[in-house]
C-alpha cells in the first residue's frame, strides 16, 4: 500500500527534523568533548558563528582559529540543548533551542541549516545568546554600559 501524499510529506518532514536534530546534537556533543574533528564539519565552509559578545561575529575560519587551541588542550564547552523548535522554508531549516550550561545557566541558541552540494545538512549560522529576564534588563543594560 502506498501512503497518502500527506502521509509521505509528514514522514519526509519527520525525517528532516530528525536529521536537523542529529546535526545539532553532534555539534553540541563534539564541543563538549573538545572534538574539533567532529565539531567543525557540522558547519558549512561559509558558516558564521555569532557569540554572546558583540564582537563575536566570526567566519568559520576565524572561529576555528579561536576554538582549536582550546580543543587541543582538551577544553571544550558544554551546552545541553532542550526545547528545540525547527521550522523549514524551501528546504532551509531555522531553529531555536534553549541551552543549559553549568556556568552561565540558561542560554539560547538559534540558527540556520541548509544542504550542501552533496545533500548533507550543514549549519550555516549559529547564534549563541544570553537570556535576560525582562525584570532584570535594566540592571543588565546598566552593567554593560558601565564597561563601555
N, CA, C and O atoms as CSV, one atom per row, in Angstrom:
chain,resi,resn,atom,element,x,y,z
A,1,UNK,N,N,0.842,-1.180,0.000
A,1,UNK,CA,C,0.000,0.000,0.000
A,1,UNK,C,C,0.888,1.245,0.000
A,1,UNK,O,O,1.831,1.336,0.786
A,2,UNK,N,N,0.594,2.182,-0.862
A,2,UNK,CA,C,1.335,3.437,-0.965
A,2,UNK,C,C,0.706,4.446,-0.007
A,2,UNK,O,O,-0.510,4.639,-0.026
A,3,UNK,N,N,1.518,5.091,0.826
A,3,UNK,CA,C,0.945,6.082,1.748
A,3,UNK,C,C,0.317,7.247,0.986
A,3,UNK,O,O,0.737,7.582,-0.122
A,4,UNK,N,N,-0.672,7.841,1.585
A,4,UNK,CA,C,-1.298,9.032,1.000
A,4,UNK,C,C,-0.257,10.138,0.914
A,4,UNK,O,O,0.674,10.167,1.719
A,5,UNK,N,N,-0.396,11.061,-0.058
A,5,UNK,CA,C,0.594,12.141,-0.205
A,5,UNK,C,C,0.852,12.904,1.090
A,5,UNK,O,O,1.996,13.254,1.382
A,6,UNK,N,N,-0.189,13.164,1.863
A,6,UNK,CA,C,0.017,13.883,3.119
A,6,UNK,C,C,0.881,13.073,4.081
A,6,UNK,O,O,1.725,13.630,4.783
A,7,UNK,N,N,0.671,11.762,4.112
A,7,UNK,CA,C,1.464,10.904,4.988
A,7,UNK,C,C,2.927,10.894,4.551
A,7,UNK,O,O,3.824,10.888,5.393
A,8,UNK,N,N,3.171,10.891,3.247
A,8,UNK,CA,C,4.542,10.933,2.736
A,8,UNK,C,C,5.206,12.240,3.141
A,8,UNK,O,O,6.359,12.243,3.572
A,9,UNK,N,N,4.491,13.347,3.009
A,9,UNK,CA,C,5.040,14.654,3.388
A,9,UNK,C,C,5.355,14.690,4.877
A,9,UNK,O,O,6.386,15.227,5.283
A,10,UNK,N,N,4.484,14.126,5.682
A,10,UNK,CA,C,4.713,14.095,7.128
A,10,UNK,C,C,5.939,13.246,7.446
A,10,UNK,O,O,6.774,13.640,8.261
A,11,UNK,N,N,6.052,12.071,6.800
A,11,UNK,CA,C,7.212,11.207,7.031
A,11,UNK,C,C,8.501,11.908,6.617
A,11,UNK,O,O,9.503,11.840,7.329
A,12,UNK,N,N,8.479,12.584,5.464
A,12,UNK,CA,C,9.656,13.314,4.999
A,12,UNK,C,C,10.002,14.415,5.998
A,12,UNK,O,O,11.168,14.614,6.340
A,13,UNK,N,N,8.975,15.126,6.461
A,13,UNK,CA,C,9.206,16.193,7.434
A,13,UNK,C,C,9.792,15.667,8.728
A,13,UNK,O,O,10.692,16.279,9.302
A,14,UNK,N,N,9.282,14.527,9.192
A,14,UNK,CA,C,9.812,13.937,10.423
A,14,UNK,C,C,11.259,13.498,10.238
A,14,UNK,O,O,12.075,13.651,11.147
A,15,UNK,N,N,11.578,12.956,9.073
A,15,UNK,CA,C,12.952,12.530,8.797
A,15,UNK,C,C,13.888,13.736,8.748
A,15,UNK,O,O,15.012,13.671,9.246
A,16,UNK,N,N,13.426,14.834,8.151
A,16,UNK,CA,C,14.259,16.039,8.079
A,16,UNK,C,C,14.473,16.647,9.458
A,16,UNK,O,O,15.577,17.093,9.771
A,17,UNK,N,N,13.442,16.671,10.280
A,17,UNK,CA,C,13.585,17.174,11.652
A,17,UNK,C,C,14.588,16.310,12.416
A,17,UNK,O,O,15.428,16.830,13.151
A,18,UNK,N,N,14.500,14.999,12.242
A,18,UNK,CA,C,15.452,14.101,12.899
A,18,UNK,C,C,16.874,14.374,12.414
A,18,UNK,O,O,17.822,14.310,13.197
A,19,UNK,N,N,17.024,14.678,11.124
A,19,UNK,CA,C,18.345,14.974,10.568
A,19,UNK,C,C,18.899,16.287,11.133
A,19,UNK,O,O,20.080,16.365,11.473
A,20,UNK,N,N,18.055,17.310,11.233
A,20,UNK,CA,C,18.483,18.582,11.834
A,20,UNK,C,C,18.900,18.342,13.283
A,20,UNK,O,O,19.954,18.807,13.716
A,21,UNK,N,N,18.074,17.619,14.026
A,21,UNK,CA,C,18.413,17.310,15.420
A,21,UNK,C,C,19.748,16.579,15.515
A,21,UNK,O,O,20.549,16.865,16.405
A,22,UNK,N,N,19.992,15.642,14.608
A,22,UNK,CA,C,21.236,14.872,14.637
A,22,UNK,C,C,22.451,15.771,14.416
A,22,UNK,O,O,23.463,15.618,15.099
A,23,UNK,N,N,22.361,16.705,13.470
A,23,UNK,CA,C,23.482,17.617,13.207
A,23,UNK,C,C,23.741,18.492,14.433
A,23,UNK,O,O,24.883,18.619,14.875
A,24,UNK,N,N,22.691,19.090,14.977
A,24,UNK,CA,C,22.863,19.977,16.131
A,24,UNK,C,C,23.351,19.213,17.357
A,24,UNK,O,O,24.216,19.694,18.088
A,25,UNK,N,N,22.800,18.030,17.578
A,25,UNK,CA,C,23.240,17.227,18.723
A,25,UNK,C,C,24.701,16.798,18.564
A,25,UNK,O,O,25.451,16.779,19.540
A,26,UNK,N,N,25.107,16.454,17.335
A,26,UNK,CA,C,26.508,16.084,17.084
A,26,UNK,C,C,27.427,17.271,17.343
A,26,UNK,O,O,28.512,17.108,17.902
A,27,UNK,N,N,27.002,18.457,16.940
A,27,UNK,CA,C,27.798,19.666,17.163
A,27,UNK,C,C,27.985,19.910,18.660
A,27,UNK,O,O,29.103,20.138,19.122
A,28,UNK,N,N,26.889,19.860,19.412
A,28,UNK,CA,C,26.986,20.097,20.856
A,28,UNK,C,C,27.830,19.023,21.547
A,28,UNK,O,O,28.646,19.339,22.412
A,29,UNK,N,N,27.639,17.762,21.172
A,29,UNK,CA,C,28.400,16.676,21.797
A,29,UNK,C,C,29.889,16.810,21.494
A,29,UNK,O,O,30.723,16.597,22.374
A,30,UNK,N,N,30.225,17.161,20.258
A,30,UNK,CA,C,31.634,17.321,19.883
A,30,UNK,C,C,32.269,18.486,20.638
A,30,UNK,O,O,33.416,18.388,21.073
A,31,UNK,N,N,31.539,19.579,20.797
A,31,UNK,CA,C,32.069,20.723,21.552
A,31,UNK,C,C,32.344,20.323,22.996
A,31,UNK,O,O,33.353,20.729,23.573
A,32,UNK,N,N,31.471,19.545,23.570
A,32,UNK,CA,C,31.631,19.116,24.955
A,32,UNK,C,C,32.862,18.222,25.128
A,32,UNK,O,O,33.518,18.249,26.169
A,33,UNK,N,N,33.167,17.428,24.093
A,33,UNK,CA,C,34.338,16.529,24.130
A,33,UNK,C,C,35.611,17.206,23.628
A,33,UNK,O,O,36.678,16.591,23.626
A,34,UNK,N,N,35.511,18.472,23.202
A,34,UNK,CA,C,36.649,19.181,22.590
A,34,UNK,C,C,37.132,18.438,21.349
A,34,UNK,O,O,38.333,18.314,21.113
A,35,UNK,N,N,36.184,17.950,20.567
A,35,UNK,CA,C,36.453,17.130,19.384
A,35,UNK,C,C,36.280,17.970,18.117
A,35,UNK,O,O,35.235,17.932,17.468
A,36,UNK,N,N,37.316,18.723,17.782
A,36,UNK,CA,C,37.255,19.584,16.610
A,36,UNK,C,C,37.064,18.828,15.314
A,36,UNK,O,O,36.456,19.354,14.382
A,37,UNK,N,N,37.574,17.590,15.228
A,37,UNK,CA,C,37.445,16.797,14.006
A,37,UNK,C,C,35.989,16.461,13.701
A,37,UNK,O,O,35.638,16.252,12.540
A,38,UNK,N,N,35.146,16.405,14.711
A,38,UNK,CA,C,33.710,16.181,14.512
A,38,UNK,C,C,32.940,17.492,14.531
A,38,UNK,O,O,31.959,17.645,13.803
A,39,UNK,N,N,33.371,18.432,15.347
A,39,UNK,CA,C,32.649,19.696,15.527
A,39,UNK,C,C,32.602,20.528,14.247
A,39,UNK,O,O,31.518,20.868,13.773
A,40,UNK,N,N,33.749,20.855,13.691
A,40,UNK,CA,C,33.790,21.809,12.581
A,40,UNK,C,C,33.106,21.315,11.308
A,40,UNK,O,O,32.520,22.134,10.600
A,41,UNK,N,N,33.147,20.019,10.975
A,41,UNK,CA,C,32.435,19.564,9.777
A,41,UNK,C,C,30.906,19.671,9.857
A,41,UNK,O,O,30.227,19.492,8.846
A,42,UNK,N,N,30.360,19.959,11.037
A,42,UNK,CA,C,28.911,20.174,11.129
A,42,UNK,C,C,28.514,21.510,10.492
A,42,UNK,O,O,27.341,21.736,10.194
A,43,UNK,N,N,29.492,22.387,10.287
A,43,UNK,CA,C,29.266,23.718,9.724
A,43,UNK,C,C,29.630,23.731,8.244
A,43,UNK,O,O,30.499,22.977,7.806
A,44,UNK,N,N,28.970,24.581,7.483
A,44,UNK,CA,C,29.368,24.779,6.086
A,44,UNK,C,C,30.645,25.619,6.066
A,44,UNK,O,O,30.921,26.339,7.026
A,45,UNK,N,N,31.423,25.540,4.992
A,45,UNK,CA,C,32.643,26.356,4.921
A,45,UNK,C,C,32.371,27.859,5.013
A,45,UNK,O,O,33.241,28.621,5.436
A,46,UNK,N,N,31.180,28.286,4.624
A,46,UNK,CA,C,30.838,29.717,4.667
A,46,UNK,C,C,30.047,30.101,5.915
A,46,UNK,O,O,29.471,31.188,5.973
A,47,UNK,N,N,30.014,29.223,6.907
A,47,UNK,CA,C,29.201,29.447,8.110
A,47,UNK,C,C,29.679,30.658,8.903
A,47,UNK,O,O,30.834,31.073,8.822
A,48,UNK,N,N,28.741,31.205,9.672
A,48,UNK,CA,C,29.017,32.296,10.613
A,48,UNK,C,C,28.668,31.793,12.008
A,48,UNK,O,O,27.671,31.097,12.201
A,49,UNK,N,N,29.507,32.157,12.978
A,49,UNK,CA,C,29.217,31.885,14.384
A,49,UNK,C,C,29.124,33.230,15.077
A,49,UNK,O,O,30.062,34.026,15.046
A,50,UNK,N,N,27.990,33.474,15.700
A,50,UNK,CA,C,27.756,34.743,16.389
A,50,UNK,C,C,27.642,34.419,17.875
A,50,UNK,O,O,26.705,33.751,18.312
A,51,UNK,N,N,28.612,34.903,18.637
A,51,UNK,CA,C,28.674,34.583,20.054
A,51,UNK,C,C,27.975,35.607,20.923
A,51,UNK,O,O,27.305,36.513,20.428
A,52,UNK,N,N,28.140,35.451,22.212
A,52,UNK,CA,C,27.439,36.296,23.177
A,52,UNK,C,C,28.017,37.700,23.263
A,52,UNK,O,O,27.304,38.634,23.627
A,53,UNK,N,N,29.274,37.867,22.940
A,53,UNK,CA,C,29.903,39.188,22.956
A,53,UNK,C,C,29.607,39.901,21.639
A,53,UNK,O,O,29.578,39.268,20.583
A,54,UNK,N,N,29.391,41.202,21.696
A,54,UNK,CA,C,29.050,41.965,20.488
A,54,UNK,C,C,30.119,41.855,19.407
A,54,UNK,O,O,29.811,42.019,18.227
A,55,UNK,N,N,31.357,41.583,19.778
A,55,UNK,CA,C,32.432,41.456,18.804
A,55,UNK,C,C,32.573,40.065,18.204
A,55,UNK,O,O,33.398,39.857,17.315
A,56,UNK,N,N,31.786,39.121,18.674
A,56,UNK,CA,C,31.901,37.743,18.198
A,56,UNK,C,C,30.977,37.506,17.005
A,56,UNK,O,O,29.846,37.046,17.157
A,57,UNK,N,N,31.475,37.825,15.838
A,57,UNK,CA,C,30.772,37.611,14.565
A,57,UNK,C,C,31.807,37.017,13.625
A,57,UNK,O,O,32.446,37.727,12.848
A,58,UNK,N,N,31.961,35.697,13.710
A,58,UNK,CA,C,33.092,35.020,13.111
A,58,UNK,C,C,32.729,34.213,11.879
A,58,UNK,O,O,31.663,33.601,11.810
A,59,UNK,N,N,33.630,34.222,10.910
A,59,UNK,CA,C,33.586,33.233,9.839
A,59,UNK,C,C,33.992,31.896,10.463
A,59,UNK,O,O,34.533,31.862,11.568
A,60,UNK,N,N,33.734,30.814,9.762
A,60,UNK,CA,C,34.142,29.515,10.295
A,60,UNK,C,C,35.657,29.463,10.469
A,60,UNK,O,O,36.153,28.920,11.455
A,61,UNK,N,N,36.383,30.024,9.520
A,61,UNK,CA,C,37.846,30.033,9.602
A,61,UNK,C,C,38.326,30.768,10.861
A,61,UNK,O,O,39.206,30.281,11.571
A,62,UNK,N,N,37.750,31.929,11.130
A,62,UNK,CA,C,38.143,32.699,12.317
A,62,UNK,C,C,37.712,31.985,13.598
A,62,UNK,O,O,38.451,31.978,14.583
A,63,UNK,N,N,36.529,31.388,13.590
A,63,UNK,CA,C,36.061,30.673,14.774
A,63,UNK,C,C,36.933,29.449,15.041
A,63,UNK,O,O,37.248,29.141,16.191
A,64,UNK,N,N,37.316,28.760,13.980
A,64,UNK,CA,C,38.206,27.605,14.125
A,64,UNK,C,C,39.539,28.041,14.753
A,64,UNK,O,O,40.056,27.371,15.647
A,65,UNK,N,N,40.086,29.161,14.282
A,65,UNK,CA,C,41.354,29.667,14.826
A,65,UNK,C,C,41.219,29.988,16.315
A,65,UNK,O,O,42.159,29.785,17.084
A,66,UNK,N,N,40.051,30.490,16.718
A,66,UNK,CA,C,39.796,30.785,18.131
A,66,UNK,C,C,39.651,29.491,18.942
A,66,UNK,O,O,40.239,29.362,20.016
A,67,UNK,N,N,38.874,28.540,18.431
A,67,UNK,CA,C,38.484,27.368,19.215
A,67,UNK,C,C,39.525,26.257,19.234
A,67,UNK,O,O,39.651,25.555,20.238
A,68,UNK,N,N,40.268,26.083,18.155
A,68,UNK,CA,C,41.178,24.935,18.084
A,68,UNK,C,C,42.205,24.879,19.217
A,68,UNK,O,O,42.485,23.785,19.708
A,69,UNK,N,N,42.783,26.007,19.658
A,69,UNK,CA,C,43.712,25.898,20.795
A,69,UNK,C,C,43.044,25.352,22.066
A,69,UNK,O,O,43.671,24.614,22.827
A,70,UNK,N,N,41.794,25.709,22.293
A,70,UNK,CA,C,41.063,25.163,23.437
A,70,UNK,C,C,40.858,23.660,23.263
A,70,UNK,O,O,41.114,22.877,24.178
A,71,UNK,N,N,40.393,23.269,22.078
A,71,UNK,CA,C,40.164,21.850,21.808
A,71,UNK,C,C,41.466,21.064,21.937
A,71,UNK,O,O,41.466,19.950,22.460
A,72,UNK,N,N,42.575,21.634,21.463
A,72,UNK,CA,C,43.871,20.946,21.528
A,72,UNK,C,C,44.285,20.665,22.972
A,72,UNK,O,O,44.996,19.695,23.236
A,73,UNK,N,N,43.842,21.509,23.906
A,73,UNK,CA,C,44.121,21.304,25.336
A,73,UNK,C,C,43.063,20.423,26.003
A,73,UNK,O,O,43.116,20.184,27.210
A,74,UNK,N,N,42.102,19.944,25.207
A,74,UNK,CA,C,41.034,19.124,25.768
A,74,UNK,C,C,39.961,19.926,26.463
A,74,UNK,O,O,39.176,19.381,27.239
A,75,UNK,N,N,39.920,21.223,26.192
A,75,UNK,CA,C,38.963,22.115,26.842
A,75,UNK,C,C,37.855,22.473,25.854
A,75,UNK,O,O,38.049,23.280,24.945
A,76,UNK,N,N,36.700,21.860,26.048
A,76,UNK,CA,C,35.542,22.173,25.222
A,76,UNK,C,C,34.561,23.012,26.002
A,76,UNK,O,O,34.911,23.633,27.005
A,77,UNK,N,N,33.336,23.025,25.536
A,77,UNK,CA,C,32.279,23.734,26.247
A,77,UNK,C,C,31.018,22.897,26.143
A,77,UNK,O,O,30.728,22.299,25.107
A,78,UNK,N,N,30.284,22.869,27.230
A,78,UNK,CA,C,29.106,22.014,27.299
A,78,UNK,C,C,27.853,22.857,27.444
A,78,UNK,O,O,27.639,23.521,28.458
A,79,UNK,N,N,27.041,22.813,26.416
A,79,UNK,CA,C,25.712,23.414,26.423
A,79,UNK,C,C,24.738,22.281,26.145
A,79,UNK,O,O,24.803,21.640,25.097
A,80,UNK,N,N,23.841,22.039,27.081
A,80,UNK,CA,C,22.879,20.959,26.949
A,80,UNK,C,C,21.590,21.510,26.336
A,80,UNK,O,O,20.887,22.297,26.969
A,81,UNK,N,N,21.279,21.093,25.094
A,81,UNK,CA,C,20.092,21.627,24.429
A,81,UNK,C,C,18.802,20.972,24.931
A,81,UNK,O,O,18.768,19.792,25.279
A,82,UNK,N,N,17.760,21.776,24.952
A,82,UNK,CA,C,16.417,21.273,25.247
A,82,UNK,C,C,15.418,22.254,24.641
A,82,UNK,O,O,15.777,23.381,24.300
A,83,UNK,N,N,14.203,21.836,24.513
A,83,UNK,CA,C,13.129,22.692,23.979
A,83,UNK,C,C,13.517,23.309,22.636
A,83,UNK,O,O,13.478,24.528,22.466
A,84,UNK,N,N,13.887,22.459,21.694
A,84,UNK,CA,C,14.288,22.914,20.357
A,84,UNK,C,C,13.061,22.994,19.449
A,84,UNK,O,O,12.213,22.103,19.446
A,85,UNK,N,N,12.988,24.072,18.685
A,85,UNK,CA,C,11.949,24.260,17.677
A,85,UNK,C,C,12.628,24.335,16.319
A,85,UNK,O,O,13.627,25.036,16.159
A,86,UNK,N,N,12.092,23.618,15.346
A,86,UNK,CA,C,12.662,23.593,13.998
A,86,UNK,C,C,11.569,23.941,13.009
A,86,UNK,O,O,10.460,23.409,13.068
A,87,UNK,N,N,11.901,24.849,12.092
A,87,UNK,CA,C,10.987,25.225,11.011
A,87,UNK,C,C,11.726,25.072,9.692
A,87,UNK,O,O,12.949,25.197,9.633
A,88,UNK,N,N,10.972,24.800,8.636
A,88,UNK,CA,C,11.569,24.651,7.314
A,88,UNK,C,C,10.827,25.527,6.319
A,88,UNK,O,O,9.596,25.564,6.295
A,89,UNK,N,N,11.597,26.231,5.498
A,89,UNK,CA,C,11.032,27.025,4.409
A,89,UNK,C,C,11.905,26.764,3.188
A,89,UNK,O,O,13.088,27.106,3.176
A,90,UNK,N,N,11.320,26.159,2.169
A,90,UNK,CA,C,12.053,25.936,0.931
A,90,UNK,C,C,13.319,25.123,1.097
A,90,UNK,O,O,14.304,25.371,0.400
A,91,UNK,N,N,13.317,24.162,2.000
A,91,UNK,CA,C,14.488,23.317,2.194
A,91,UNK,C,C,15.562,23.916,3.079
A,91,UNK,O,O,16.617,23.310,3.268
A,92,UNK,N,N,15.313,25.092,3.621
A,92,UNK,CA,C,16.225,25.722,4.576
A,92,UNK,C,C,15.594,25.565,5.954
A,92,UNK,O,O,14.391,25.767,6.121
A,93,UNK,N,N,16.407,25.207,6.931
A,93,UNK,CA,C,15.896,24.920,8.264
A,93,UNK,C,C,16.346,25.991,9.246
A,93,UNK,O,O,17.524,26.342,9.312
A,94,UNK,N,N,15.390,26.498,10.001
A,94,UNK,CA,C,15.625,27.512,11.023
A,94,UNK,C,C,15.318,26.863,12.365
A,94,UNK,O,O,14.360,26.098,12.480
A,95,UNK,N,N,16.110,27.158,13.361
A,95,UNK,CA,C,15.860,26.544,14.660
A,95,UNK,C,C,16.148,27.546,15.769
A,95,UNK,O,O,16.875,28.523,15.592
A,96,UNK,N,N,15.556,27.267,16.903
A,96,UNK,CA,C,15.963,27.898,18.153
A,96,UNK,C,C,15.915,26.818,19.213
A,96,UNK,O,O,15.119,25.882,19.137
A,97,UNK,N,N,16.773,26.961,20.193
A,97,UNK,CA,C,16.862,25.956,21.245
A,97,UNK,C,C,17.264,26.627,22.544
A,97,UNK,O,O,18.029,27.592,22.559
A,98,UNK,N,N,16.739,26.102,23.619
A,98,UNK,CA,C,17.200,26.530,24.932
A,98,UNK,C,C,18.395,25.660,25.289
A,98,UNK,O,O,18.440,24.474,24.960
A,99,UNK,N,N,19.354,26.263,25.961
A,99,UNK,CA,C,20.584,25.576,26.339
A,99,UNK,C,C,20.827,25.755,27.829
A,99,UNK,O,O,20.584,26.828,28.381
A,100,UNK,N,N,21.304,24.710,28.470
A,100,UNK,CA,C,21.720,24.790,29.872
A,100,UNK,C,C,23.231,24.647,29.928
A,100,UNK,O,O,23.813,23.798,29.253
A,101,UNK,N,N,23.861,25.491,30.745
A,101,UNK,CA,C,25.309,25.476,30.917
A,101,UNK,C,C,25.594,25.624,32.406
A,101,UNK,O,O,24.955,26.426,33.087
A,102,UNK,N,N,26.544,24.857,32.908
A,102,UNK,CA,C,26.820,24.881,34.347
A,102,UNK,C,C,27.246,26.255,34.843
A,102,UNK,O,O,26.887,26.635,35.957
A,103,UNK,N,N,27.993,27.005,34.056
A,103,UNK,CA,C,28.465,28.321,34.487
A,103,UNK,C,C,27.513,29.455,34.186
A,103,UNK,O,O,27.312,30.347,35.010
A,104,UNK,N,N,26.927,29.418,33.002
A,104,UNK,CA,C,26.092,30.534,32.550
A,104,UNK,C,C,24.601,30.330,32.805
A,104,UNK,O,O,23.827,31.276,32.661
A,105,UNK,N,N,24.190,29.152,33.169
A,105,UNK,CA,C,22.765,28.901,33.369
A,105,UNK,C,C,22.059,28.674,32.043
A,105,UNK,O,O,22.517,27.898,31.206
A,106,UNK,N,N,20.933,29.364,31.863
A,106,UNK,CA,C,20.117,29.182,30.662
A,106,UNK,C,C,20.531,30.165,29.573
A,106,UNK,O,O,20.667,31.363,29.823
A,107,UNK,N,N,20.728,29.653,28.374
A,107,UNK,CA,C,21.051,30.455,27.202
A,107,UNK,C,C,20.114,30.051,26.079
A,107,UNK,O,O,19.254,29.185,26.246
A,108,UNK,N,N,20.292,30.687,24.939
A,108,UNK,CA,C,19.518,30.328,23.753
A,108,UNK,C,C,20.471,30.216,22.576
A,108,UNK,O,O,21.373,31.036,22.405
A,109,UNK,N,N,20.255,29.193,21.774
A,109,UNK,CA,C,20.942,29.050,20.501
A,109,UNK,C,C,19.913,29.161,19.396
A,109,UNK,O,O,18.767,28.740,19.558
A,110,UNK,N,N,20.318,29.720,18.286
A,110,UNK,CA,C,19.437,29.773,17.120
A,110,UNK,C,C,20.300,29.768,15.878
A,110,UNK,O,O,21.496,30.052,15.938
A,111,UNK,N,N,19.693,29.446,14.762
A,111,UNK,CA,C,20.487,29.426,13.552
A,111,UNK,C,C,19.762,28.852,12.368
A,111,UNK,O,O,18.542,28.689,12.358
A,112,UNK,N,N,20.574,28.547,11.353
A,112,UNK,CA,C,20.075,28.117,10.052
A,112,UNK,C,C,20.922,26.943,9.569
A,112,UNK,O,O,22.144,26.938,9.721
A,113,UNK,N,N,20.259,25.959,8.990
A,113,UNK,CA,C,20.942,24.854,8.322
A,113,UNK,C,C,20.436,24.757,6.891
A,113,UNK,O,O,19.279,25.070,6.607
A,114,UNK,N,N,21.311,24.322,5.994
A,114,UNK,CA,C,20.937,24.093,4.597
A,114,UNK,C,C,21.777,22.936,4.075
A,114,UNK,O,O,22.780,22.557,4.679
A,115,UNK,N,N,21.358,22.390,2.960
A,115,UNK,CA,C,22.087,21.267,2.363
A,115,UNK,C,C,23.248,21.775,1.519
A,115,UNK,O,O,23.133,22.776,0.812
A,116,UNK,N,N,24.360,21.068,1.608
A,116,UNK,CA,C,25.495,21.397,0.758
A,116,UNK,C,C,25.322,20.707,-0.599
A,116,UNK,O,O,24.295,20.078,-0.851
A,117,UNK,N,N,26.314,20.824,-1.460
A,117,UNK,CA,C,26.201,20.264,-2.812
A,117,UNK,C,C,26.099,18.741,-2.805
A,117,UNK,O,O,25.639,18.150,-3.782
A,118,UNK,N,N,26.521,18.101,-1.721
A,118,UNK,CA,C,26.414,16.647,-1.591
A,118,UNK,C,C,25.107,16.222,-0.924
A,118,UNK,O,O,24.870,15.031,-0.723
A,119,UNK,N,N,24.257,17.197,-0.581
A,119,UNK,CA,C,22.981,16.892,0.046
A,119,UNK,C,C,23.028,16.750,1.554
A,119,UNK,O,O,22.029,16.378,2.170
A,120,UNK,N,N,24.173,17.040,2.163
A,120,UNK,CA,C,24.315,16.940,3.614
A,120,UNK,C,C,23.879,18.239,4.281
A,120,UNK,O,O,24.199,19.328,3.806
A,121,UNK,N,N,23.149,18.117,5.382
A,121,UNK,CA,C,22.768,19.311,6.131
A,121,UNK,C,C,23.976,19.853,6.873
A,121,UNK,O,O,24.705,19.108,7.527
A,122,UNK,N,N,24.178,21.155,6.764
A,122,UNK,CA,C,25.281,21.834,7.433
A,122,UNK,C,C,24.745,23.085,8.118
A,122,UNK,O,O,23.789,23.700,7.646
A,123,UNK,N,N,25.359,23.450,9.220
A,123,UNK,CA,C,24.995,24.678,9.920
A,123,UNK,C,C,25.573,25.850,9.138
A,123,UNK,O,O,26.780,25.916,8.907
A,124,UNK,N,N,24.716,26.765,8.735
A,124,UNK,CA,C,25.138,27.970,8.013
A,124,UNK,C,C,25.377,29.133,8.974
A,124,UNK,O,O,26.239,29.982,8.746
A,125,UNK,N,N,24.600,29.150,10.041
A,125,UNK,CA,C,24.754,30.208,11.039
A,125,UNK,C,C,24.323,29.668,12.391
A,125,UNK,O,O,23.316,28.970,12.508
A,126,UNK,N,N,25.105,30.004,13.409
A,126,UNK,CA,C,24.729,29.663,14.775
A,126,UNK,C,C,24.887,30.913,15.622
A,126,UNK,O,O,25.916,31.587,15.571
A,127,UNK,N,N,23.856,31.217,16.402
A,127,UNK,CA,C,23.856,32.390,17.275
A,127,UNK,C,C,23.666,31.905,18.712
A,127,UNK,O,O,22.691,31.221,19.024
A,128,UNK,N,N,24.602,32.265,19.575
A,128,UNK,CA,C,24.515,31.937,20.992
A,128,UNK,C,C,24.184,33.209,21.755
A,128,UNK,O,O,24.887,34.211,21.623
A,129,UNK,N,N,23.124,33.182,22.550
A,129,UNK,CA,C,22.654,34.387,23.238
A,129,UNK,C,C,22.372,34.101,24.704
A,129,UNK,O,O,21.887,33.029,25.068
A,130,UNK,N,N,22.689,35.084,25.532
A,130,UNK,CA,C,22.236,35.035,26.915
A,130,UNK,C,C,20.768,35.424,26.942
A,130,UNK,O,O,20.334,36.298,26.191
A,131,UNK,N,N,20.014,34.781,27.799
A,131,UNK,CA,C,18.632,35.195,28.002
A,131,UNK,C,C,18.603,36.119,29.216
A,131,UNK,O,O,19.283,35.874,30.212
A,132,UNK,N,N,17.822,37.165,29.123
A,132,UNK,CA,C,17.738,38.146,30.202
A,132,UNK,C,C,16.272,38.300,30.589
A,132,UNK,O,O,15.463,38.740,29.773
A,133,UNK,N,N,15.922,37.944,31.817
A,133,UNK,CA,C,14.542,38.168,32.250
A,133,UNK,C,C,14.196,39.656,32.133
A,133,UNK,O,O,15.009,40.515,32.473
A,134,UNK,N,N,13.018,39.948,31.663
A,134,UNK,CA,C,12.624,41.344,31.448
A,134,UNK,C,C,12.780,42.195,32.703
A,134,UNK,O,O,13.166,43.361,32.620
A,135,UNK,N,N,12.483,41.620,33.861
A,135,UNK,CA,C,12.586,42.420,35.087
A,135,UNK,C,C,14.039,42.655,35.517
A,135,UNK,O,O,14.286,43.420,36.449
A,136,UNK,N,N,14.990,42.015,34.857
A,136,UNK,CA,C,16.417,42.220,35.145
A,136,UNK,C,C,17.109,43.037,34.050
A,136,UNK,O,O,18.289,43.363,34.180
A,137,UNK,N,N,16.401,43.367,32.988
A,137,UNK,CA,C,17.014,44.006,31.818
A,137,UNK,C,C,17.672,45.341,32.156
A,137,UNK,O,O,18.783,45.603,31.696
A,138,UNK,N,N,17.024,46.181,32.939
A,138,UNK,CA,C,17.608,47.489,33.270
A,138,UNK,C,C,18.957,47.325,33.963
A,138,UNK,O,O,19.910,48.032,33.638
A,139,UNK,N,N,19.043,46.406,34.908
A,139,UNK,CA,C,20.298,46.187,35.633
A,139,UNK,C,C,21.376,45.622,34.710
A,139,UNK,O,O,22.543,45.999,34.819
A,140,UNK,N,N,20.997,44.730,33.811
A,140,UNK,CA,C,21.964,44.154,32.872
A,140,UNK,C,C,22.478,45.226,31.924
A,140,UNK,O,O,23.683,45.322,31.689
A,141,UNK,N,N,21.578,46.028,31.380
A,141,UNK,CA,C,21.983,47.109,30.477
A,141,UNK,C,C,22.897,48.094,31.204
A,141,UNK,O,O,23.894,48.546,30.640
A,142,UNK,N,N,22.567,48.425,32.438
A,142,UNK,CA,C,23.408,49.343,33.218
A,142,UNK,C,C,24.804,48.754,33.424
A,142,UNK,O,O,25.798,49.474,33.325
A,143,UNK,N,N,24.887,47.463,33.707
A,143,UNK,CA,C,26.194,46.817,33.898
A,143,UNK,C,C,27.005,46.839,32.607
A,143,UNK,O,O,28.217,47.051,32.641
A,144,UNK,N,N,26.353,46.623,31.482
A,144,UNK,CA,C,27.053,46.662,30.193
A,144,UNK,C,C,27.528,48.078,29.891
A,144,UNK,O,O,28.666,48.277,29.468
A,145,UNK,N,N,26.666,49.052,30.106
A,145,UNK,CA,C,27.043,50.449,29.842
A,145,UNK,C,C,28.204,50.889,30.728
A,145,UNK,O,O,29.028,51.703,30.310
A,146,UNK,N,N,28.276,50.364,31.934
A,146,UNK,CA,C,29.348,50.739,32.859
A,146,UNK,C,C,30.714,50.269,32.368
A,146,UNK,O,O,31.737,50.815,32.779
A,147,UNK,N,N,30.741,49.265,31.496
A,147,UNK,CA,C,32.015,48.753,30.979
A,147,UNK,C,C,32.376,49.341,29.622
A,147,UNK,O,O,33.480,49.116,29.126
A,148,UNK,N,N,31.461,50.091,29.017
A,148,UNK,CA,C,31.730,50.678,27.683
A,148,UNK,C,C,32.656,51.868,27.772
A,148,UNK,O,O,32.983,52.474,26.751
